[in-house]
Amino acid sequence: MTKFQTFFETNFFGVCTKLGEKLGISTFSIRLFFVHACFFTFGSPIIIYLGLAWLLNLRKYLRQKYHPILW
């Protein structure tokens, strides 16, 4: 099970994991919230999720660009 979870967290955006680390909430609770919110609002939180994923990837790109030795 951990290999499966690691695969998804490394290959997908990792938004829920990052939010969980920052807020001190379990990742499972955040994922469950996104799933329920998507069902109740007909998918509109997906836009928020993709926006956060874009910001995380942008930060990762900028860090690699300015500090290539650290990565």
C-alpha positions as a Markdown table, in Angstrom:
| # | Residue | x | y | z |
|---|---|---|---|---|
| 1 | Met | 0.0 | 0.0 | 0.0 |
| 2 | Thr | 2.8 | 2.4 | 0.8 |
| 3 | Lys | 4.4 | 1.9 | -2.7 |
| 4 | Phe | 1.0 | 2.7 | -4.3 |
| 5 | Gln | 0.7 | 5.9 | -2.1 |
| 6 | Thr | 4.3 | 7.0 | -2.8 |
| 7 | Phe | 3.7 | 6.5 | -6.5 |
| 8 | Phe | 0.7 | 8.8 | -6.6 |
| 9 | Glu | 2.3 | 11.4 | -4.4 |
| 10 | Thr | 5.5 | 11.6 | -6.5 |
| 11 | Asn | 3.8 | 11.4 | -9.9 |
| 12 | Phe | 0.9 | 13.6 | -9.2 |
| 13 | Phe | 0.9 | 17.1 | -7.9 |
| 14 | Gly | 1.1 | 16.5 | -4.1 |
| 15 | Val | -1.2 | 19.4 | -3.3 |
| 16 | Cys | -3.0 | 17.6 | -0.4 |
| 17 | Thr | 0.3 | 16.4 | 1.0 |
| 18 | Lys | 1.8 | 19.9 | 1.0 |
| 19 | Leu | -1.4 | 21.4 | 2.5 |
| 20 | Gly | -1.3 | 18.8 | 5.2 |
| 21 | Glu | 2.3 | 19.5 | 6.1 |
| 22 | Lys | 1.7 | 23.3 | 6.2 |
| 23 | Leu | -1.5 | 23.2 | 8.2 |
| 24 | Gly | -0.7 | 20.2 | 10.4 |
| 25 | Ile | -3.7 | 18.2 | 9.2 |
| 26 | Ser | -3.6 | 14.6 | 8.0 |
| 27 | Thr | -3.4 | 14.2 | 4.3 |
| 28 | Phe | -6.3 | 11.7 | 4.3 |
| 29 | Ser | -8.6 | 14.3 | 5.8 |
| 30 | Ile | -7.7 | 16.9 | 3.1 |
| 31 | Arg | -8.2 | 14.4 | 0.3 |
| 32 | Leu | -11.5 | 13.3 | 1.7 |
| 33 | Phe | -12.6 | 16.9 | 1.9 |
| 34 | Phe | -11.7 | 17.5 | -1.8 |
| 35 | Val | -13.6 | 14.4 | -2.8 |
| 36 | His | -16.7 | 15.4 | -0.9 |
| 37 | Ala | -16.5 | 19.0 | -2.0 |
| 38 | Cys | -16.2 | 17.8 | -5.7 |
| 39 | Phe | -19.3 | 15.7 | -5.3 |
| 40 | Phe | -21.4 | 18.4 | -3.6 |
| 41 | Thr | -20.3 | 21.3 | -5.9 |
| 42 | Phe | -20.2 | 19.3 | -9.1 |
| 43 | Gly | -16.4 | 19.4 | -9.5 |
| 44 | Ser | -15.6 | 23.1 | -9.0 |
| 45 | Pro | -12.8 | 22.4 | -6.3 |
| 46 | Ile | -10.9 | 20.7 | -9.1 |
| 47 | Ile | -10.1 | 24.2 | -10.4 |
| 48 | Ile | -8.7 | 25.2 | -7.0 |
| 49 | Tyr | -6.7 | 22.0 | -6.9 |
| 50 | Leu | -5.2 | 22.5 | -10.3 |
| 51 | Gly | -4.4 | 26.2 | -9.4 |
| 52 | Leu | -2.6 | 25.1 | -6.3 |
| 53 | Ala | -0.7 | 22.4 | -8.3 |
| 54 | Trp | 0.4 | 25.0 | -10.8 |
| 55 | Leu | 1.7 | 27.2 | -8.0 |
| 56 | Leu | 3.6 | 24.3 | -6.4 |
| 57 | Asn | 5.2 | 23.4 | -9.7 |
| 58 | Leu | 6.1 | 27.0 | -10.4 |
| 59 | Arg | 7.8 | 27.3 | -7.0 |
| 60 | Lys | 9.7 | 24.0 | -7.6 |
| 61 | Tyr | 10.8 | 25.3 | -11.0 |
| 62 | Leu | 12.0 | 28.7 | -9.6 |
| 63 | Arg | 13.9 | 26.9 | -6.9 |
| 64 | Gln | 15.7 | 24.7 | -9.4 |
| 65 | Lys | 16.4 | 27.7 | -11.6 |
| 66 | Tyr | 18.0 | 29.8 | -8.9 |
| 67 | His | 19.6 | 27.0 | -6.8 |
| 68 | Pro | 20.6 | 24.2 | -9.2 |
| 69 | Ile | 23.3 | 23.0 | -6.8 |
| 70 | Leu | 20.8 | 22.2 | -4.0 |
| 71 | Trp | 18.7 | 19.9 | -6.2 |
